[in-house]
Amino acid sequence: MERKDKIVIIGGGAAGMIAAWQASSFGAKVILLEKNPDLGIKILISGGGKCNITNGTDINTMLKQFKKNESRFLKFAFHTFTNDQLLTILLNEGVETYIRENGKVFPKSHHAEDVLKALRNLMERNGVEILLQTPAKEIYRNENGTFNVKTNREIITASKVIVATGGSSYQKTGTTGDGFRWIQKLGHTIVPIRPALTPMILHPTPPSLWQGTPIRECKLMAIAQGPNQAQSLPISEWTGDVLITHFGISGPATLEVSRNTYLEFEKGVKIDMCIDFYPEISIEQLDEKIVKEISVNPLRSMLTMTEYLVPQKLAEFILIQLKIDDTTILNQLSKTDRRKLVNKLKCYSLGIVKDIPLDRGEVTAGGAPLDEVDRTTMESKIVSGLYLCGEVLDIAGPVGGYNLQAAFSTGYVAGDHAAKSLVQ
């Protein structure tokens, strides 16, 4: 069976759905292929199921959160389809949103399903044909410039194809890297796929007592171990929350340092993940803080004070490592032990990086090189009529709604140009 359709979009995530809606708004015949039983699986799990839709900052500030080459590439798309435009469209569909102090935007209902329902409604009203449980298998370019998209059911002929298949993170959601293979066969090169915004597996694994413990507003530092301590070099650092897990660490700060850390980890560099519990003050200021605490509460025990300084479950372990008796009364604490404690609180090792798993990341770095894609249209510079958007591109921004906005904006531009090029 063969059908002739104008635009086929592969992938029913954020980029694919916006591309389908925008393309269909010009009256183009649009078919959206999604391998899962439902659309937007990754949207449903984003923001802990609440969906961090975008970031509420201005566009120029948003662009600064990306690497320079990514920012240059995204500038046109971000100005063409802004975060304000996205939120207005959702509001018109009944999805009210609010902005947190950190700029993250969420639906007031706290339900990601509401965002997904709105996006689906937009497509269905425009007549988009949504084919669920219909994975694309291959894309072939025909001599006349059209494409044959082979699915598990049929071969669909399209004038334009938009690849919005995502990366290789959270493969249980369907992002298994198929898009990279297809576009490589069509002539694109592929930047090696690496994890970004990813938790880390540590050795040794954290004590069971620590699991689930958050460390608030600390500085997480990835430190490459040299032959001696003096040769240890910082790789990446980020101030934010860290969550101790059963396998290692997660949380916003962990995700932010994972991309640069992986670049050294894959070279075989031994990397120590360290915490500064008090990044806002110097070693001297922390020492003064502890001296003041001792003067105010001289009869307290070391354990009691340490539980005040760090998350309670970590306190006893820190004192054991320092070989300080936790029953020591503060007014009996030696200056040497006090300084040992101060230094430990400014650089406490959580463990050595054992793995940074690709599949557990929120996004992946790598994919289609940005210099092989027209940033004003999202059309491939290698294959005319082929469009690339979302995470299949070599883009990986920080936590905070930036990556979803990149998906929405690039998807919008791809759908817009693909449709307009058909009616010209």
N, C-alpha and C positions, 0 to 999 in steps of 0.2 A: 504494500500500500504506500502511495506517495502523495503528499499534499504540498501545495505551493503556498508559502506564507511569506510575508514581508520581513518581519523581525522575530528572531528567536533569541530569548534571553535564558541563559543557563545559570540557575542558582536563584533560590527564593529567599535570600537574606535581605539585609537592609539595602545594599546597592542594587540588587536585582529587582526588588519590588519598586523602588523609586524610579529606576530606569523604565520599568514596564508602564508605570503610571504616566510618566512624562511622555514617553513615546506614543502611548495610546491616546494622549490628549490631542494629538494632531490627526487623529483618525486612522493611524496606521494599524494594520493587523498585527497583533502582538501575541506570541505564545511564550509563556513562562514555564520552564521545565524545572521541577524540583524533585530530587531523589527521595526525600523523606515523605512520610505520610502527612506532614504539616509544614507550613511555611514558617520561616523565621525562628528556627529552633534556637539559634544562638542569641537572638534578641530576647527570647523567653528566659534565658539563664543569665543575661547580663545584669550587672548591678545587684546580684543576689536575688534575681527574680523580680526586681523592681524596675529594671531598665533605665540605666543612666543614658538617656537619649542623646544628649549633646553636652556642651559646656556653654555657660551663659556669658562668657567674656566676649569682648569685641573681636572682630575677625583678625586684626593685625596681631593682637596678643595671642590669639589661638594659633596662628601660623608660627609664632616664635617657639611654640612647644615642640615643633618637629625639627628634625635635622635640616640643615640649610638647603640641601638639594630637594628634600621632600617639601619643604616650605615653598620653594620656588615653583615646584610642580603643582602644588595644591592651590596656589594663590588665585588663579582664575576660577577654579571650581568653587572655592569657598566664597568668593565674591559673587558668583553667579547664583549659587543656591546657599543662602546663609542659614545660620542657626535660627535667626528670627523668622525667616520664611518657613523653615521646617516646623517651628512651634506654632506658627499661625495656621498652617495647614492642619496640624493635629488638633488645635483648638476648634477649628471649624468642624472637625469630626467628633467633637465632644470630649477631647482629651485635654483636661486642664493640667498645667505643669507648675512646678515651683523650682526655684534655684536655691541650693544650699550655699552656705558661706564660702565653701571651697569652689564654687562655680558649677558644680555638677547639677544637671537638670534631670528631674524625675517627674513622672506623672503623679498628680496629687492622690490618685487612688492607690499608688504603690503597687500597681499590677502591670507587669509587662504585657499581659494579654490585651490590655486596652490599646496599647500602641500598635500591636500586631493587627488587631481587629480593624483599627482605623486605616492602616496601610492596605489591608485586603479590601476594605470597602472602596477605597479610592480606585484600585485596579478594576474591581468588578463593575463599578459604575461606568467605567470607560470601555468595558467589553474585553478586557484582557482574558485570554483563554489560559487558565491555570491548570497545568497537568501535574498532579502529585504522584509520588511513587513512580516517577518517570525519569530515571537517570540517563543523562547523555553518555554515550559510549565512545563516540569518535566525532570529530569535525573534519570534513573534507572540503577542499576548495575546488570548485568546478572551473572548467576552462572559460566559461562565460562570466566569471566573477562572482557567481552565487555560491552558496554553501549547502552541503548536505550534512545534516545533523542526525546521526544514527542514535536512536534511543533503544530501550528494551522492548519497544512495541512497534516502531516504524522508522522510516527515514523521512525527515522533514526538510524540504528545500526552502532556504531563506535567502533574501537579498542581503540582509545584515545579521550578524551574530554578535551578541553582547555576552562576554564571559564574566560572570560575577559569582564565581564558585568559591570564593574565600581562599584561605591559606591551608595550613596543615595542622592547626591547633584544634583541640577538642574534637578529635576525629569521630567520636560517637555522635556528633551533631551532623556529620556528613561531609565535613571539610577535610577530605582525604588527599588533597593535592592533585586531583585529576586535571584541573585547569592548567597547571604548570606543564603537564605532559602534552596536552593538546596544542598549546601555543608554541611549545618547543618544536613539535612536529611541523607546525606551519611556518617555522623559520625564526622564531624568537630565541634569543639566548635567555638563560635563567640565572639570576643572582642566587647563589646557594641559600637554601631555606634554613633559617636558624630560629630558635625560640626567642620570643620577646614577650615581656610582661608575663613572666613565668615563675612559679614557685621553685624552690631549690631543695634537692635532697642532700642532706649533710651526713658526714661521718665524724664521730659516732652520731647516731640518731639521738635526739633530745631525750632526757629522762621522761618516763611516762607521766610523772607528776607535773611536768611543764606543759604537756600537750593541751592546746586550746588557750594558752596564756597570751594575751596581747601585751606588747611593749609599746606604749604610746609615745608619739613624737620623739623618737630616738633618731640617731643618725646611724644608718646601716652602711658599713664600709666593706667593700671587697678588696682584700689585700693579697697581692701575689707574694708568696713566700720565696725569698732568696736564700742563698746558702747560710746567711746569718741574718739576725734581726735588722741590722743596719741596712741591709740590701732589700728589705721588704718594700714593695711599691704599691700605692693605692691604685686600683683599677677604676673603681666607680664608687660613688656614694650618693645617698639620698636621705633626706630627713622626712620622716613620716612614721606610720605605724607598721610594726612587724608582728606577725602572728606565728607563734611556735606550734608546729603540727607534729603528727606522729612520725613523719618522715624527714622533717627539717624545718623550713621556714616558708611563710607565705606573707600575704598582706601587701599594701601599696608600696612600701619602701623596697621590699624584696622584688616585686614585679619591675619596678623602675630600674634597678641595677642589673637585672638579669641579662639584658641584651649585650651590654659591654662586657659583663663578666664572662658570658659564653664565648666571646671572641678569643679570650685568653685561655679559657678552660679547654676549648677544642685543640689548642696547641699543646696541651699536656701540662700547662702551668698549674702548680698546686696553689689553691686559693683559699684563704681563711676569711670567713664571714664574721665580722666583728661589730659590736654595738657600742656606741657612745650614748650612755643613758642621759647625758646632760649636754647636748650639742650647743645650747644657747649660752653656755658659760665656759670659761677657760679652766684649765687644771687648777690654777691658783685660786680662782673664785670658788671652785668646788671644794677645795681644801678649806677655805674660809667658811663655807657653808657648814662643813662637818665640824670644824672647830667651834662654831657658834652652837651647833646642836649639842656638842659635848658639854659646853659651858652651861647651857640651859637645863640639860637633863643628865647630870654627871653620874647618876646611879642607874641609868638604863643599861641594859645588856647590849653587847654588840649585835646580837641577832635582832633585837627590837629595832635598833637604829637602822640596820641594813634593810629590814623589811619596810622601813619608811622610805628608804632611798631608791629601792628597786621593787619590781613586782614580787609579792610575798613569796611565791613558790621558788624564786630563784635565789633568795637571800642565803639560805643555809649552804647551797652548793658553792656560792661565791666565797664564803668564809672558809669552807673546806679547802678549796683550791689555794687560797691565800695562807692556809695553815694558821688561821686565827681562831682561837677558841671562842665559840659563839656565846659562852657565858661570861666572857670578859666584861667587867664593868667599864663604862666609858672613861671614867677619870683615871683608869689604870691602863688605857690604851697607849702604847708607845708611839712616838712620832714616826718611827719606821713603818709600823703596821698601818698607821693612818695614811701615810703616803702610798703604801701598797694598795690600799683600798681605793684611794682616789684614782690612781693610775688604772686600776682594773675597771672602775666605773666609766672611765673615758675610752677604754678599748677592751671590751670583754668578748672573747672568742666564743661563738656559738657552735663552731665546728668547721670542718674542711668540706668544700664542695665535692660531692660524690657524683652528682648528675644534675643537669638542668633540662628536664624532659620537654621535648618539642610538643607532645600531645597535651600537656597540661597548661600550656600557655593560653592567654586570652587572645593574643594575636601572634602572627609569625612575621619575622623580617625576611627579606628576600622575595624572589618572584620575578615578575616582568620588569626589566630595567626601565627606569623612568625616561631615559633618553630614546627609548624605542616606541614611545607613546606620545601622541600630540596632546599636550596639556590643556588645550582649548577645546578639544573635541572628544578626547579619550579614544580616538581611533588609532589603531596600530599604524606605525610608520613602515612596518614590514609587510602587512597584509591589508590591502584596501577592503573596507567593509567589515573588518573585525574590530570590535571595541573591547577594551579591558577596563574594569573598574573595581573598586573595593579592595579587598585584601589580596587579590591576585597580583596587585601592583606591589613593588618593593617599597612599602610604606609601613611604618610602625611607630605611632605616636605614644605618648604617655597615658597613664590612667586618668580618667576624668571625663569621658564622653568624646574625646578627640577622635578616636578611631571610628566610632560610629558616624560622626559628622563627616569624616573623610569618605566613608562609604556612601552616605546619602548624597554628598555633593558630587563625587565622581560618577555615581550612578545616574544622577539627574542630568549631568552634562552628556554622558554617553547616550542616554535615551533621547535627549533633546536633539542631539546632532544626527543620530541614526535616523530618526523620523523625518527631520527637516531635509536630509539629503535625499530622501525618497520622493518628496513632493516638489523639489526644485525643478 
